[in-house]
Amino acid sequence: MIQDYEYAEAPFDDVAEEKRVALGYVTEAFAEAQLDGLDADCMAQAAIFAAFQELVATYGEDAAAEFAQGLPDRIRAGGFSTAPRH
């Protein structure tokens, strides 16, 4: 099962802070790619592919598939939306 783990050697105070920093890196990569002329949709699909490659390598196919099954509900609930909801 994929879950948040505390890392004894992590240079961050908590997992949430580490995730914020990681998201900053990904956002920066998106911005640089767009400046280089890459389409945001292309970057998003590549990022999803890379993310699932890492999840499968780390946790295995079954755990990654189980994690993916929860995504539709999170998406519909606004879990990935940045704009105000209507």
PyMOL Python script that loads the backbone (N, CA, C, O; Angstrom):
from pymol import cmd

cmd.read_pdbstr("""\
ATOM      1  N   MET A   1       0.840  -1.177   0.000  1.00  0.00           N
ATOM      2  CA  MET A   1       0.000   0.000   0.000  1.00  0.00           C
ATOM      3  C   MET A   1       0.889   1.247   0.000  1.00  0.00           C
ATOM      4  O   MET A   1       1.892   1.302   0.713  1.00  0.00           O
ATOM      5  N   ILE A   2       0.521   2.225  -0.789  1.00  0.00           N
ATOM      6  CA  ILE A   2       1.274   3.466  -0.863  1.00  0.00           C
ATOM      7  C   ILE A   2       0.790   4.398   0.240  1.00  0.00           C
ATOM      8  O   ILE A   2      -0.404   4.672   0.357  1.00  0.00           O
ATOM      9  N   GLN A   3       1.727   4.878   1.044  1.00  0.00           N
ATOM     10  CA  GLN A   3       1.372   5.777   2.122  1.00  0.00           C
ATOM     11  C   GLN A   3       2.541   6.706   2.403  1.00  0.00           C
ATOM     12  O   GLN A   3       3.628   6.527   1.853  1.00  0.00           O
ATOM     13  N   ASP A   4       2.327   7.674   3.237  1.00  0.00           N
ATOM     14  CA  ASP A   4       3.378   8.609   3.597  1.00  0.00           C
ATOM     15  C   ASP A   4       4.246   7.988   4.686  1.00  0.00           C
ATOM     16  O   ASP A   4       3.744   7.469   5.683  1.00  0.00           O
ATOM     17  N   TYR A   5       5.547   8.051   4.473  1.00  0.00           N
ATOM     18  CA  TYR A   5       6.486   7.539   5.452  1.00  0.00           C
ATOM     19  C   TYR A   5       7.339   8.671   5.975  1.00  0.00           C
ATOM     20  O   TYR A   5       7.663   9.599   5.234  1.00  0.00           O
ATOM     21  N   GLU A   6       7.706   8.608   7.237  1.00  0.00           N
ATOM     22  CA  GLU A   6       8.657   9.544   7.817  1.00  0.00           C
ATOM     23  C   GLU A   6      10.043   9.034   7.465  1.00  0.00           C
ATOM     24  O   GLU A   6      10.305   7.836   7.565  1.00  0.00           O
ATOM     25  N   TYR A   7      10.923   9.920   7.058  1.00  0.00           N
ATOM     26  CA  TYR A   7      12.283   9.547   6.721  1.00  0.00           C
ATOM     27  C   TYR A   7      13.218  10.081   7.800  1.00  0.00           C
ATOM     28  O   TYR A   7      13.271  11.287   8.041  1.00  0.00           O
ATOM     29  N   ALA A   8      13.944   9.192   8.438  1.00  0.00           N
ATOM     30  CA  ALA A   8      14.828   9.583   9.535  1.00  0.00           C
ATOM     31  C   ALA A   8      15.905  10.556   9.060  1.00  0.00           C
ATOM     32  O   ALA A   8      16.310  11.438   9.817  1.00  0.00           O
ATOM     33  N   GLU A   9      16.369  10.412   7.836  1.00  0.00           N
ATOM     34  CA  GLU A   9      17.450  11.246   7.319  1.00  0.00           C
ATOM     35  C   GLU A   9      16.939  12.426   6.499  1.00  0.00           C
ATOM     36  O   GLU A   9      17.749  13.187   5.968  1.00  0.00           O
ATOM     37  N   ALA A  10      15.636  12.603   6.377  1.00  0.00           N
ATOM     38  CA  ALA A  10      15.077  13.659   5.532  1.00  0.00           C
ATOM     39  C   ALA A  10      15.450  15.039   6.084  1.00  0.00           C
ATOM     40  O   ALA A  10      15.391  15.269   7.292  1.00  0.00           O
ATOM     41  N   PRO A  11      15.841  15.969   5.172  1.00  0.00           N
ATOM     42  CA  PRO A  11      16.202  17.311   5.629  1.00  0.00           C
ATOM     43  C   PRO A  11      14.988  18.208   5.864  1.00  0.00           C
ATOM     44  O   PRO A  11      15.139  19.421   6.005  1.00  0.00           O
ATOM     45  N   PHE A  12      13.804  17.635   5.909  1.00  0.00           N
ATOM     46  CA  PHE A  12      12.573  18.393   6.079  1.00  0.00           C
ATOM     47  C   PHE A  12      11.944  18.056   7.420  1.00  0.00           C
ATOM     48  O   PHE A  12      12.141  16.971   7.967  1.00  0.00           O
ATOM     49  N   ASP A  13      11.183  19.013   7.936  1.00  0.00           N
ATOM     50  CA  ASP A  13      10.541  18.810   9.229  1.00  0.00           C
ATOM     51  C   ASP A  13       9.441  17.756   9.177  1.00  0.00           C
ATOM     52  O   ASP A  13       9.230  17.023  10.144  1.00  0.00           O
ATOM     53  N   ASP A  14       8.741  17.682   8.043  1.00  0.00           N
ATOM     54  CA  ASP A  14       7.675  16.693   7.930  1.00  0.00           C
ATOM     55  C   ASP A  14       7.442  16.331   6.465  1.00  0.00           C
ATOM     56  O   ASP A  14       7.984  16.965   5.560  1.00  0.00           O
ATOM     57  N   VAL A  15       6.633  15.309   6.253  1.00  0.00           N
ATOM     58  CA  VAL A  15       6.349  14.817   4.906  1.00  0.00           C
ATOM     59  C   VAL A  15       5.609  15.873   4.091  1.00  0.00           C
ATOM     60  O   VAL A  15       5.855  16.009   2.892  1.00  0.00           O
ATOM     61  N   ALA A  16       4.706  16.623   4.726  1.00  0.00           N
ATOM     62  CA  ALA A  16       3.959  17.657   4.004  1.00  0.00           C
ATOM     63  C   ALA A  16       4.905  18.709   3.436  1.00  0.00           C
ATOM     64  O   ALA A  16       4.727  19.157   2.304  1.00  0.00           O
ATOM     65  N   GLU A  17       5.904  19.102   4.213  1.00  0.00           N
ATOM     66  CA  GLU A  17       6.873  20.087   3.732  1.00  0.00           C
ATOM     67  C   GLU A  17       7.669  19.516   2.553  1.00  0.00           C
ATOM     68  O   GLU A  17       7.920  20.213   1.571  1.00  0.00           O
ATOM     69  N   GLU A  18       8.057  18.258   2.657  1.00  0.00           N
ATOM     70  CA  GLU A  18       8.797  17.611   1.580  1.00  0.00           C
ATOM     71  C   GLU A  18       7.961  17.565   0.300  1.00  0.00           C
ATOM     72  O   GLU A  18       8.484  17.772  -0.795  1.00  0.00           O
ATOM     73  N   LYS A  19       6.663  17.295   0.442  1.00  0.00           N
ATOM     74  CA  LYS A  19       5.780  17.263  -0.725  1.00  0.00           C
ATOM     75  C   LYS A  19       5.641  18.643  -1.345  1.00  0.00           C
ATOM     76  O   LYS A  19       5.595  18.767  -2.569  1.00  0.00           O
ATOM     77  N   ARG A  20       5.573  19.693  -0.514  1.00  0.00           N
ATOM     78  CA  ARG A  20       5.493  21.063  -1.044  1.00  0.00           C
ATOM     79  C   ARG A  20       6.753  21.405  -1.838  1.00  0.00           C
ATOM     80  O   ARG A  20       6.673  22.015  -2.905  1.00  0.00           O
ATOM     81  N   VAL A  21       7.903  21.016  -1.322  1.00  0.00           N
ATOM     82  CA  VAL A  21       9.161  21.273  -2.024  1.00  0.00           C
ATOM     83  C   VAL A  21       9.196  20.493  -3.332  1.00  0.00           C
ATOM     84  O   VAL A  21       9.593  21.031  -4.366  1.00  0.00           O
ATOM     85  N   ALA A  22       8.788  19.243  -3.293  1.00  0.00           N
ATOM     86  CA  ALA A  22       8.762  18.423  -4.508  1.00  0.00           C
ATOM     87  C   ALA A  22       7.832  19.022  -5.554  1.00  0.00           C
ATOM     88  O   ALA A  22       8.176  19.068  -6.735  1.00  0.00           O
ATOM     89  N   LEU A  23       6.656  19.482  -5.130  1.00  0.00           N
ATOM     90  CA  LEU A  23       5.728  20.107  -6.064  1.00  0.00           C
ATOM     91  C   LEU A  23       6.338  21.368  -6.665  1.00  0.00           C
ATOM     92  O   LEU A  23       6.106  21.675  -7.835  1.00  0.00           O
ATOM     93  N   GLY A  24       7.108  22.090  -5.879  1.00  0.00           N
ATOM     94  CA  GLY A  24       7.807  23.263  -6.398  1.00  0.00           C
ATOM     95  C   GLY A  24       8.768  22.903  -7.516  1.00  0.00           C
ATOM     96  O   GLY A  24       8.846  23.611  -8.520  1.00  0.00           O
ATOM     97  N   TYR A  25       9.503  21.804  -7.353  1.00  0.00           N
ATOM     98  CA  TYR A  25      10.412  21.344  -8.401  1.00  0.00           C
ATOM     99  C   TYR A  25       9.650  20.974  -9.679  1.00  0.00           C
ATOM    100  O   TYR A  25      10.057  21.331 -10.784  1.00  0.00           O
ATOM    101  N   VAL A  26       8.551  20.260  -9.509  1.00  0.00           N
ATOM    102  CA  VAL A  26       7.765  19.850 -10.673  1.00  0.00           C
ATOM    103  C   VAL A  26       7.169  21.072 -11.370  1.00  0.00           C
ATOM    104  O   VAL A  26       7.191  21.154 -12.598  1.00  0.00           O
ATOM    105  N   THR A  27       6.639  22.015 -10.601  1.00  0.00           N
ATOM    106  CA  THR A  27       6.072  23.235 -11.171  1.00  0.00           C
ATOM    107  C   THR A  27       7.130  24.013 -11.940  1.00  0.00           C
ATOM    108  O   THR A  27       6.861  24.542 -13.018  1.00  0.00           O
ATOM    109  N   GLU A  28       8.319  24.079 -11.386  1.00  0.00           N
ATOM    110  CA  GLU A  28       9.435  24.760 -12.047  1.00  0.00           C
ATOM    111  C   GLU A  28       9.797  24.069 -13.364  1.00  0.00           C
ATOM    112  O   GLU A  28      10.065  24.733 -14.366  1.00  0.00           O
ATOM    113  N   ALA A  29       9.804  22.742 -13.355  1.00  0.00           N
ATOM    114  CA  ALA A  29      10.097  21.989 -14.582  1.00  0.00           C
ATOM    115  C   ALA A  29       9.039  22.261 -15.647  1.00  0.00           C
ATOM    116  O   ALA A  29       9.365  22.411 -16.825  1.00  0.00           O
ATOM    117  N   PHE A  30       7.773  22.324 -15.234  1.00  0.00           N
ATOM    118  CA  PHE A  30       6.695  22.649 -16.178  1.00  0.00           C
ATOM    119  C   PHE A  30       6.921  24.031 -16.791  1.00  0.00           C
ATOM    120  O   PHE A  30       6.805  24.205 -18.004  1.00  0.00           O
ATOM    121  N   ALA A  31       7.240  25.001 -15.952  1.00  0.00           N
ATOM    122  CA  ALA A  31       7.442  26.367 -16.438  1.00  0.00           C
ATOM    123  C   ALA A  31       8.614  26.429 -17.420  1.00  0.00           C
ATOM    124  O   ALA A  31       8.513  27.081 -18.460  1.00  0.00           O
ATOM    125  N   GLU A  32       9.707  25.766 -17.104  1.00  0.00           N
ATOM    126  CA  GLU A  32      10.863  25.762 -18.003  1.00  0.00           C
ATOM    127  C   GLU A  32      10.534  25.081 -19.323  1.00  0.00           C
ATOM    128  O   GLU A  32      10.948  25.546 -20.385  1.00  0.00           O
ATOM    129  N   ALA A  33       9.795  23.987 -19.262  1.00  0.00           N
ATOM    130  CA  ALA A  33       9.417  23.278 -20.482  1.00  0.00           C
ATOM    131  C   ALA A  33       8.528  24.151 -21.368  1.00  0.00           C
ATOM    132  O   ALA A  33       8.683  24.161 -22.589  1.00  0.00           O
ATOM    133  N   GLN A  34       7.607  24.876 -20.756  1.00  0.00           N
ATOM    134  CA  GLN A  34       6.737  25.764 -21.537  1.00  0.00           C
ATOM    135  C   GLN A  34       7.548  26.890 -22.169  1.00  0.00           C
ATOM    136  O   GLN A  34       7.276  27.289 -23.301  1.00  0.00           O
ATOM    137  N   LEU A  35       8.540  27.403 -21.449  1.00  0.00           N
ATOM    138  CA  LEU A  35       9.411  28.427 -22.032  1.00  0.00           C
ATOM    139  C   LEU A  35      10.190  27.882 -23.219  1.00  0.00           C
ATOM    140  O   LEU A  35      10.534  28.628 -24.136  1.00  0.00           O
ATOM    141  N   ASP A  36      10.470  26.576 -23.203  1.00  0.00           N
ATOM    142  CA  ASP A  36      11.162  25.928 -24.316  1.00  0.00           C
ATOM    143  C   ASP A  36      10.210  25.514 -25.432  1.00  0.00           C
ATOM    144  O   ASP A  36      10.638  24.949 -26.438  1.00  0.00           O
ATOM    145  N   GLY A  37       8.911  25.794 -25.256  1.00  0.00           N
ATOM    146  CA  GLY A  37       7.943  25.528 -26.311  1.00  0.00           C
ATOM    147  C   GLY A  37       7.176  24.228 -26.199  1.00  0.00           C
ATOM    148  O   GLY A  37       6.400  23.893 -27.095  1.00  0.00           O
ATOM    149  N   LEU A  38       7.373  23.483 -25.114  1.00  0.00           N
ATOM    150  CA  LEU A  38       6.613  22.241 -24.947  1.00  0.00           C
ATOM    151  C   LEU A  38       5.199  22.548 -24.470  1.00  0.00           C
ATOM    152  O   LEU A  38       4.980  23.458 -23.670  1.00  0.00           O
ATOM    153  N   ASP A  39       4.259  21.783 -24.967  1.00  0.00           N
ATOM    154  CA  ASP A  39       2.856  21.929 -24.602  1.00  0.00           C
ATOM    155  C   ASP A  39       2.628  21.432 -23.168  1.00  0.00           C
ATOM    156  O   ASP A  39       3.176  20.404 -22.770  1.00  0.00           O
ATOM    157  N   ALA A  40       1.823  22.163 -22.401  1.00  0.00           N
ATOM    158  CA  ALA A  40       1.554  21.795 -21.012  1.00  0.00           C
ATOM    159  C   ALA A  40       0.897  20.422 -20.910  1.00  0.00           C
ATOM    160  O   ALA A  40       1.195  19.666 -19.986  1.00  0.00           O
ATOM    161  N   ASP A  41       0.006  20.087 -21.848  1.00  0.00           N
ATOM    162  CA  ASP A  41      -0.649  18.781 -21.828  1.00  0.00           C
ATOM    163  C   ASP A  41       0.374  17.667 -22.038  1.00  0.00           C
ATOM    164  O   ASP A  41       0.295  16.619 -21.397  1.00  0.00           O
ATOM    165  N   CYS A  42       1.317  17.893 -22.923  1.00  0.00           N
ATOM    166  CA  CYS A  42       2.379  16.907 -23.157  1.00  0.00           C
ATOM    167  C   CYS A  42       3.195  16.699 -21.886  1.00  0.00           C
ATOM    168  O   CYS A  42       3.519  15.568 -21.525  1.00  0.00           O
ATOM    169  N   MET A  43       3.525  17.796 -21.211  1.00  0.00           N
ATOM    170  CA  MET A  43       4.273  17.710 -19.959  1.00  0.00           C
ATOM    171  C   MET A  43       3.471  16.975 -18.889  1.00  0.00           C
ATOM    172  O   MET A  43       4.017  16.155 -18.151  1.00  0.00           O
ATOM    173  N   ALA A  44       2.179  17.271 -18.809  1.00  0.00           N
ATOM    174  CA  ALA A  44       1.341  16.619 -17.803  1.00  0.00           C
ATOM    175  C   ALA A  44       1.304  15.109 -18.016  1.00  0.00           C
ATOM    176  O   ALA A  44       1.428  14.340 -17.062  1.00  0.00           O
ATOM    177  N   GLN A  45       1.134  14.691 -19.256  1.00  0.00           N
ATOM    178  CA  GLN A  45       1.091  13.255 -19.541  1.00  0.00           C
ATOM    179  C   GLN A  45       2.436  12.598 -19.259  1.00  0.00           C
ATOM    180  O   GLN A  45       2.482  11.486 -18.734  1.00  0.00           O
ATOM    181  N   ALA A  46       3.526  13.270 -19.600  1.00  0.00           N
ATOM    182  CA  ALA A  46       4.856  12.730 -19.312  1.00  0.00           C
ATOM    183  C   ALA A  46       5.088  12.639 -17.803  1.00  0.00           C
ATOM    184  O   ALA A  46       5.682  11.674 -17.320  1.00  0.00           O
ATOM    185  N   ALA A  47       4.621  13.641 -17.064  1.00  0.00           N
ATOM    186  CA  ALA A  47       4.782  13.639 -15.609  1.00  0.00           C
ATOM    187  C   ALA A  47       3.993  12.497 -14.973  1.00  0.00           C
ATOM    188  O   ALA A  47       4.483  11.833 -14.060  1.00  0.00           O
ATOM    189  N   ILE A  48       2.776  12.272 -15.455  1.00  0.00           N
ATOM    190  CA  ILE A  48       1.963  11.170 -14.934  1.00  0.00           C
ATOM    191  C   ILE A  48       2.657   9.841 -15.212  1.00  0.00           C
ATOM    192  O   ILE A  48       2.724   8.973 -14.341  1.00  0.00           O
ATOM    193  N   PHE A  49       3.172   9.687 -16.429  1.00  0.00           N
ATOM    194  CA  PHE A  49       3.870   8.454 -16.787  1.00  0.00           C
ATOM    195  C   PHE A  49       5.085   8.248 -15.878  1.00  0.00           C
ATOM    196  O   PHE A  49       5.285   7.160 -15.337  1.00  0.00           O
ATOM    197  N   ALA A  50       5.893   9.301 -15.715  1.00  0.00           N
ATOM    198  CA  ALA A  50       7.086   9.203 -14.866  1.00  0.00           C
ATOM    199  C   ALA A  50       6.708   8.892 -13.420  1.00  0.00           C
ATOM    200  O   ALA A  50       7.372   8.100 -12.751  1.00  0.00           O
ATOM    201  N   ALA A  51       5.635   9.525 -12.945  1.00  0.00           N
ATOM    202  CA  ALA A  51       5.199   9.286 -11.571  1.00  0.00           C
ATOM    203  C   ALA A  51       4.782   7.830 -11.376  1.00  0.00           C
ATOM    204  O   ALA A  51       5.164   7.199 -10.390  1.00  0.00           O
ATOM    205  N   PHE A  52       4.006   7.300 -12.306  1.00  0.00           N
ATOM    206  CA  PHE A  52       3.573   5.919 -12.157  1.00  0.00           C
ATOM    207  C   PHE A  52       4.713   4.932 -12.355  1.00  0.00           C
ATOM    208  O   PHE A  52       4.715   3.863 -11.744  1.00  0.00           O
ATOM    209  N   GLN A  53       5.680   5.270 -13.197  1.00  0.00           N
ATOM    210  CA  GLN A  53       6.876   4.426 -13.306  1.00  0.00           C
ATOM    211  C   GLN A  53       7.558   4.319 -11.946  1.00  0.00           C
ATOM    212  O   GLN A  53       7.948   3.231 -11.521  1.00  0.00           O
ATOM    213  N   GLU A  54       7.698   5.449 -11.274  1.00  0.00           N
ATOM    214  CA  GLU A  54       8.358   5.469  -9.960  1.00  0.00           C
ATOM    215  C   GLU A  54       7.538   4.730  -8.914  1.00  0.00           C
ATOM    216  O   GLU A  54       8.095   3.981  -8.111  1.00  0.00           O
ATOM    217  N   LEU A  55       6.214   4.930  -8.910  1.00  0.00           N
ATOM    218  CA  LEU A  55       5.358   4.227  -7.953  1.00  0.00           C
ATOM    219  C   LEU A  55       5.424   2.719  -8.151  1.00  0.00           C
ATOM    220  O   LEU A  55       5.493   1.966  -7.180  1.00  0.00           O
ATOM    221  N   VAL A  56       5.403   2.272  -9.414  1.00  0.00           N
ATOM    222  CA  VAL A  56       5.488   0.836  -9.694  1.00  0.00           C
ATOM    223  C   VAL A  56       6.849   0.299  -9.257  1.00  0.00           C
ATOM    224  O   VAL A  56       6.930  -0.768  -8.648  1.00  0.00           O
ATOM    225  N   ALA A  57       7.913   1.033  -9.566  1.00  0.00           N
ATOM    226  CA  ALA A  57       9.257   0.581  -9.179  1.00  0.00           C
ATOM    227  C   ALA A  57       9.408   0.519  -7.663  1.00  0.00           C
ATOM    228  O   ALA A  57      10.082  -0.371  -7.144  1.00  0.00           O
ATOM    229  N   THR A  58       8.791   1.452  -6.955  1.00  0.00           N
ATOM    230  CA  THR A  58       8.935   1.519  -5.503  1.00  0.00           C
ATOM    231  C   THR A  58       7.998   0.574  -4.767  1.00  0.00           C
ATOM    232  O   THR A  58       8.416  -0.118  -3.838  1.00  0.00           O
ATOM    233  N   TYR A  59       6.722   0.538  -5.179  1.00  0.00           N
ATOM    234  CA  TYR A  59       5.707  -0.190  -4.418  1.00  0.00           C
ATOM    235  C   TYR A  59       5.145  -1.422  -5.120  1.00  0.00           C
ATOM    236  O   TYR A  59       4.479  -2.244  -4.490  1.00  0.00           O
ATOM    237  N   GLY A  60       5.406  -1.554  -6.416  1.00  0.00           N
ATOM    238  CA  GLY A  60       4.867  -2.675  -7.180  1.00  0.00           C
ATOM    239  C   GLY A  60       3.597  -2.297  -7.925  1.00  0.00           C
ATOM    240  O   GLY A  60       2.948  -1.293  -7.631  1.00  0.00           O
ATOM    241  N   GLU A  61       3.268  -3.131  -8.893  1.00  0.00           N
ATOM    242  CA  GLU A  61       2.126  -2.849  -9.769  1.00  0.00           C
ATOM    243  C   GLU A  61       0.794  -2.840  -9.030  1.00  0.00           C
ATOM    244  O   GLU A  61      -0.044  -1.973  -9.279  1.00  0.00           O
ATOM    245  N   ASP A  62       0.592  -3.785  -8.133  1.00  0.00           N
ATOM    246  CA  ASP A  62      -0.695  -3.865  -7.428  1.00  0.00           C
ATOM    247  C   ASP A  62      -0.946  -2.621  -6.581  1.00  0.00           C
ATOM    248  O   ASP A  62      -2.045  -2.068  -6.613  1.00  0.00           O
ATOM    249  N   ALA A  63       0.046  -2.178  -5.830  1.00  0.00           N
ATOM    250  CA  ALA A  63      -0.128  -0.991  -4.983  1.00  0.00           C
ATOM    251  C   ALA A  63      -0.331   0.252  -5.835  1.00  0.00           C
ATOM    252  O   ALA A  63      -1.153   1.105  -5.499  1.00  0.00           O
ATOM    253  N   ALA A  64       0.409   0.365  -6.937  1.00  0.00           N
ATOM    254  CA  ALA A  64       0.244   1.527  -7.815  1.00  0.00           C
ATOM    255  C   ALA A  64      -1.151   1.527  -8.445  1.00  0.00           C
ATOM    256  O   ALA A  64      -1.776   2.580  -8.567  1.00  0.00           O
ATOM    257  N   ALA A  65      -1.634   0.361  -8.840  1.00  0.00           N
ATOM    258  CA  ALA A  65      -2.978   0.266  -9.421  1.00  0.00           C
ATOM    259  C   ALA A  65      -4.041   0.612  -8.387  1.00  0.00           C
ATOM    260  O   ALA A  65      -5.027   1.278  -8.703  1.00  0.00           O
ATOM    261  N   GLU A  66      -3.841   0.162  -7.157  1.00  0.00           N
ATOM    262  CA  GLU A  66      -4.798   0.481  -6.083  1.00  0.00           C
ATOM    263  C   GLU A  66      -4.826   1.988  -5.833  1.00  0.00           C
ATOM    264  O   GLU A  66      -5.893   2.575  -5.656  1.00  0.00           O
ATOM    265  N   PHE A  67      -3.654   2.602  -5.819  1.00  0.00           N
ATOM    266  CA  PHE A  67      -3.564   4.058  -5.662  1.00  0.00           C
ATOM    267  C   PHE A  67      -4.312   4.753  -6.801  1.00  0.00           C
ATOM    268  O   PHE A  67      -5.062   5.699  -6.561  1.00  0.00           O
ATOM    269  N   ALA A  68      -4.115   4.297  -8.026  1.00  0.00           N
ATOM    270  CA  ALA A  68      -4.755   4.906  -9.198  1.00  0.00           C
ATOM    271  C   ALA A  68      -6.280   4.788  -9.134  1.00  0.00           C
ATOM    272  O   ALA A  68      -6.986   5.662  -9.638  1.00  0.00           O
ATOM    273  N   GLN A  69      -6.786   3.740  -8.535  1.00  0.00           N
ATOM    274  CA  GLN A  69      -8.235   3.560  -8.437  1.00  0.00           C
ATOM    275  C   GLN A  69      -8.894   4.661  -7.615  1.00  0.00           C
ATOM    276  O   GLN A  69     -10.072   4.954  -7.819  1.00  0.00           O
ATOM    277  N   GLY A  70      -8.172   5.268  -6.704  1.00  0.00           N
ATOM    278  CA  GLY A  70      -8.736   6.330  -5.877  1.00  0.00           C
ATOM    279  C   GLY A  70      -8.684   7.698  -6.533  1.00  0.00           C
ATOM    280  O   GLY A  70      -9.277   8.647  -6.019  1.00  0.00           O
ATOM    281  N   LEU A  71      -7.993   7.819  -7.651  1.00  0.00           N
ATOM    282  CA  LEU A  71      -7.833   9.126  -8.279  1.00  0.00           C
ATOM    283  C   LEU A  71      -9.122   9.737  -8.818  1.00  0.00           C
ATOM    284  O   LEU A  71      -9.323  10.938  -8.639  1.00  0.00           O
ATOM    285  N   PRO A  72     -10.012   8.976  -9.471  1.00  0.00           N
ATOM    286  CA  PRO A  72     -11.237   9.605  -9.981  1.00  0.00           C
ATOM    287  C   PRO A  72     -12.041  10.339  -8.909  1.00  0.00           C
ATOM    288  O   PRO A  72     -12.520  11.448  -9.149  1.00  0.00           O
ATOM    289  N   ASP A  73     -12.193   9.743  -7.745  1.00  0.00           N
ATOM    290  CA  ASP A  73     -12.943  10.393  -6.663  1.00  0.00           C
ATOM    291  C   ASP A  73     -12.234  11.650  -6.182  1.00  0.00           C
ATOM    292  O   ASP A  73     -12.881  12.662  -5.915  1.00  0.00           O
ATOM    293  N   ARG A  74     -10.897  11.595  -6.069  1.00  0.00           N
ATOM    294  CA  ARG A  74     -10.132  12.773  -5.639  1.00  0.00           C
ATOM    295  C   ARG A  74     -10.246  13.898  -6.672  1.00  0.00           C
ATOM    296  O   ARG A  74     -10.367  15.069  -6.312  1.00  0.00           O
ATOM    297  N   ILE A  75     -10.208  13.534  -7.948  1.00  0.00           N
ATOM    298  CA  ILE A  75     -10.325  14.544  -9.007  1.00  0.00           C
ATOM    299  C   ILE A  75     -11.696  15.198  -8.952  1.00  0.00           C
ATOM    300  O   ILE A  75     -11.805  16.424  -8.969  1.00  0.00           O
ATOM    301  N   ARG A  76     -12.744  14.382  -8.886  1.00  0.00           N
ATOM    302  CA  ARG A  76     -14.115  14.907  -8.848  1.00  0.00           C
ATOM    303  C   ARG A  76     -14.376  15.752  -7.605  1.00  0.00           C
ATOM    304  O   ARG A  76     -15.194  16.671  -7.638  1.00  0.00           O
ATOM    305  N   ALA A  77     -13.693  15.447  -6.523  1.00  0.00           N
ATOM    306  CA  ALA A  77     -13.865  16.197  -5.272  1.00  0.00           C
ATOM    307  C   ALA A  77     -13.039  17.477  -5.243  1.00  0.00           C
ATOM    308  O   ALA A  77     -13.075  18.223  -4.265  1.00  0.00           O
ATOM    309  N   GLY A  78     -12.300  17.729  -6.310  1.00  0.00           N
ATOM    310  CA  GLY A  78     -11.514  18.962  -6.388  1.00  0.00           C
ATOM    311  C   GLY A  78     -10.131  18.847  -5.766  1.00  0.00           C
ATOM    312  O   GLY A  78      -9.486  19.863  -5.508  1.00  0.00           O
ATOM    313  N   GLY A  79      -9.671  17.640  -5.526  1.00  0.00           N
ATOM    314  CA  GLY A  79      -8.385  17.430  -4.888  1.00  0.00           C
ATOM    315  C   GLY A  79      -7.184  17.938  -5.660  1.00  0.00           C
ATOM    316  O   GLY A  79      -6.099  18.075  -5.094  1.00  0.00           O
ATOM    317  N   PHE A  80      -7.356  18.220  -6.938  1.00  0.00           N
ATOM    318  CA  PHE A  80      -6.240  18.689  -7.758  1.00  0.00           C
ATOM    319  C   PHE A  80      -6.561  20.033  -8.403  1.00  0.00           C
ATOM    320  O   PHE A  80      -5.787  20.521  -9.227  1.00  0.00           O
ATOM    321  N   SER A  81      -7.681  20.633  -8.043  1.00  0.00           N
ATOM    322  CA  SER A  81      -8.097  21.902  -8.631  1.00  0.00           C
ATOM    323  C   SER A  81      -7.444  23.070  -7.901  1.00  0.00           C
ATOM    324  O   SER A  81      -7.323  23.076  -6.676  1.00  0.00           O
ATOM    325  N   THR A  82      -7.035  24.039  -8.675  1.00  0.00           N
ATOM    326  CA  THR A  82      -6.454  25.247  -8.074  1.00  0.00           C
ATOM    327  C   THR A  82      -7.380  26.434  -8.216  1.00  0.00           C
ATOM    328  O   THR A  82      -7.225  27.438  -7.521  1.00  0.00           O
ATOM    329  N   ALA A  83      -8.340  26.322  -9.111  1.00  0.00           N
ATOM    330  CA  ALA A  83      -9.304  27.411  -9.327  1.00  0.00           C
ATOM    331  C   ALA A  83     -10.451  27.266  -8.333  1.00  0.00           C
ATOM    332  O   ALA A  83     -10.741  26.162  -7.873  1.00  0.00           O
ATOM    333  N   PRO A  84     -11.108  28.385  -8.001  1.00  0.00           N
ATOM    334  CA  PRO A  84     -12.283  28.302  -7.122  1.00  0.00           C
ATOM    335  C   PRO A  84     -13.353  27.425  -7.748  1.00  0.00           C
ATOM    336  O   PRO A  84     -13.547  27.442  -8.964  1.00  0.00           O
ATOM    337  N   ARG A  85     -14.043  26.663  -6.920  1.00  0.00           N
ATOM    338  CA  ARG A  85     -15.111  25.788  -7.418  1.00  0.00           C
ATOM    339  C   ARG A  85     -16.413  26.549  -7.478  1.00  0.00           C
ATOM    340  O   ARG A  85     -16.664  27.445  -6.673  1.00  0.00           O
ATOM    341  N   HIS A  86     -17.231  26.186  -8.434  1.00  0.00           N
ATOM    342  CA  HIS A  86     -18.529  26.848  -8.636  1.00  0.00           C
ATOM    343  C   HIS A  86     -19.586  26.224  -7.767  1.00  0.00           C
ATOM    344  O   HIS A  86     -20.741  26.647  -7.800  1.00  0.00           O
TER     345      HIS A  86
END
""", "prot")
cmd.dss("prot")
cmd.show_as("cartoon", "prot")
cmd.util.cbc("prot")
cmd.orient("prot")
